[in-house]
């Protein structure tokens, strides 16, 4: 499983911009930020007995994705974006 973790509700930010609200106040900003605290997907996965890694580069994603395909069981890859 791939999780693309941008840690923001980007779709809601886009929708606010679409209706003419490009800038947010501090309270609204905090509602659109899911990175504080950041969800530790790798630890959650390990806690359920599923191997997991976190990657930040396309090279690391390629390596871990290939390893996951070669493995017989589930695997989680958190992709930081």
Buried (B, 14 or more C-beta within 10 A) or exposed (E): EBBEBEBBBEEEBEEBEEEEEEEBEEEBEEEBEEEEEEEBBBEBBEEEEBBBBBBEEEEBBEBBBEEBEEEEEEBBBBBBE
